């Protein structure tokens, strides 16, 4: 691992490289906050993919790409005369210190749960902080993550189930209401009730300390792996998937499932 001096030198090198590119590269020179935004979203998702796979090599690579974007936006801010990378770093340090009075002040917190409970109250006291408990949840978040975050924030100020097992009655209630609207063939109401089903399941996941987005992504990857196996085996047999019966595909699916369980 590198020394502190080497880390600071590496960060300085990144600043120098970005400055040179901004001045001399036609593509970098024309970029704006708006034009960079789609690339930033892509880089963050690539980082998330590496994190889910626990791929240390790619985590390091994708962190570099995300950091480059942070430096790039800071350079644009500096050109506008509104902020630079020092402001970004100092503002973050000030915020972290303010939000951790149990480390930098006289407050105490016996565990992570107590830290989270105090988190929202602290943020409401910040000069430029959230004005409401849910004000810090970005509207652009994917719906599943947004549901988890709004529930988490509400819980941090005491709006929560008394016991985790209490949530199951709500889950069953929402499923029953969804089934009722499906039976009535009311698509609009069925969609609304299905949203309630998902929201209640996210709540259940949170109460049992499961991140629903991570859980769903694990299942996505599991499905992709098994389906790719079915497709590959069909190809080996000289068949296209749409030429196979459901029973044939199901047999290969169970084979893929068995092989996956064996290797895990």
Secondary structure as GFF3:
##gff-version 3
##sequence-region A 1 264
A	DSSP	alpha_helix	4	24	.	.	.	ID=ss1
A	DSSP	alpha_helix	26	30	.	.	.	ID=ss2
A	DSSP	alpha_helix	33	52	.	.	.	ID=ss3
A	DSSP	alpha_helix	56	80	.	.	.	ID=ss4
A	DSSP	alpha_helix	85	99	.	.	.	ID=ss5
A	DSSP	alpha_helix	101	104	.	.	.	ID=ss6
A	DSSP	alpha_helix	112	125	.	.	.	ID=ss7
A	DSSP	alpha_helix	143	156	.	.	.	ID=ss8
A	DSSP	three_ten_helix	164	166	.	.	.	ID=ss9
A	DSSP	alpha_helix	167	183	.	.	.	ID=ss10
A	DSSP	alpha_helix	187	207	.	.	.	ID=ss11
A	DSSP	alpha_helix	212	236	.	.	.	ID=ss12
A	DSSP	three_ten_helix	241	243	.	.	.	ID=ss13
A	DSSP	alpha_helix	246	263	.	.	.	ID=ss14
###
